[in-house]
Amino acid sequence: MSTIESVSHEQRLFAPPREFVAKANVKKADFDAMNPAAAADFTGFWAKLAREELVWHKPFMRTLDDSQAPFYKWFDDGVLNVSYNCLDRKLRSIAKGEAITQDVSTLENPAILDQLKQSL
């Protein structure tokens, strides 16, 4: 048992701005609906979500390795491209018209950057 006692007893709540809440990917009702599934099968819940929401180069077979707790490993036998999952998939979903292709070394040109921003 720890001998450190917390002296912080903060009780205030800070609600996010309505505009922020409106743009949330997961709405409160969705979150509330997911909680029972996560509570019933914690690793199964995260495995299902990872398979549905991420693109895997090599799919994982093991969801959680807790053999060296507290040093947990999630999806450690799988391989994914974080850049693709965070950026490329999003760009594909919002892209309009033809893509602008340009040598990376010339992207410092402000006109090209403006064209790129307008295409998104």
C-alpha positions in Angstrom: 0.0 0.0 0.0 1.3 3.4 -0.8 2.2 5.9 1.9 1.5 8.8 -0.4 -1.8 10.5 0.3 -3.5 12.6 -2.3 -4.5 16.0 -1.1 -6.3 16.9 -4.3 -10.0 16.7 -4.1 -11.1 18.3 -7.3 -14.8 18.0 -7.9 -15.4 20.5 -10.8 -16.5 19.3 -14.2 -15.6 21.1 -17.4 -18.0 20.3 -20.2 -16.6 20.6 -23.7 -18.0 23.3 -26.0 -21.2 22.2 -27.9 -19.4 22.7 -31.3 -16.7 20.2 -30.2 -19.2 17.7 -29.1 -21.2 18.0 -32.3 -18.0 17.0 -34.3 -17.2 14.0 -32.1 -16.6 10.7 -34.0 -18.4 8.8 -31.2 -21.6 10.2 -29.8 -22.5 9.7 -26.2 -25.3 7.3 -27.1 -22.8 5.2 -29.1 -20.3 5.3 -26.3 -23.0 4.2 -23.8 -24.0 1.4 -26.1 -20.4 0.2 -26.5 -19.7 0.1 -22.7 -21.5 -3.2 -22.0 -19.7 -5.0 -24.8 -16.4 -3.7 -23.6 -17.2 -4.8 -20.0 -18.3 -8.3 -21.1 -15.3 -9.1 -23.2 -12.6 -6.5 -22.9 -10.0 -8.0 -25.3 -12.6 -9.2 -27.7 -14.1 -5.7 -27.8 -10.8 -4.1 -28.7 -9.9 -6.8 -31.2 -13.2 -6.3 -33.1 -12.7 -2.5 -33.1 -9.1 -2.8 -34.3 -10.2 -5.0 -37.1 -13.0 -2.8 -38.2 -11.3 0.6 -37.8 -7.7 0.0 -38.9 -6.1 -1.3 -42.1 -3.6 -4.0 -41.2 -0.7 -4.9 -43.5 -0.4 -8.2 -41.5 -3.4 -8.9 -39.4 -2.8 -9.5 -35.7 -3.6 -12.9 -34.2 -3.0 -12.0 -30.5 -5.0 -9.0 -29.1 -3.3 -8.7 -25.7 -0.1 -10.1 -24.3 -0.3 -9.6 -20.6 2.4 -12.2 -19.8 4.8 -9.5 -18.5 2.3 -7.2 -16.7 2.3 -4.3 -16.2 4.2 -4.2 -19.6 1.3 -5.0 -21.8 1.6 -5.5 -25.5 -1.5 -4.9 -27.7 -1.7 -6.4 -31.2 2.1 -7.1 -31.1 2.1 -9.7 -33.9 0.3 -7.5 -36.3 1.8 -4.9 -38.6 0.1 -1.7 -39.7 1.2 1.6 -41.3 0.3 4.3 -38.8 0.7 7.1 -41.4 -1.7 5.3 -43.8 -4.3 4.8 -41.0 -4.1 8.4 -39.7 -3.6 10.4 -42.9 -4.0 8.6 -46.2 -7.4 7.0 -45.4 -8.8 10.3 -44.2 -7.5 12.1 -47.3 -9.1 9.5 -49.6 -12.4 10.0 -47.8 -12.5 13.8 -48.3 -10.6 14.2 -51.6 -12.4 16.1 -54.3 -11.6 15.7 -58.0 -8.2 14.7 -59.2 -5.3 14.5 -56.9 -2.5 16.9 -57.1 0.8 15.1 -57.6 4.0 16.9 -57.1 7.6 16.1 -56.3 8.0 16.5 -52.5 11.0 18.8 -53.0 8.8 21.4 -54.7 6.0 21.5 -52.1 7.7 24.5 -50.5 6.3 26.6 -53.3 3.3 28.5 -51.7 1.2 28.3 -54.8 1.4 24.5 -54.8 0.6 24.4 -51.1 -2.5 26.6 -51.8 -3.6 24.3 -54.6 -3.2 21.3 -52.3 -5.2 22.9 -49.5 -8.0 23.8 -52.0 -8.2 20.3 -53.2 -9.0 18.9 -49.8 
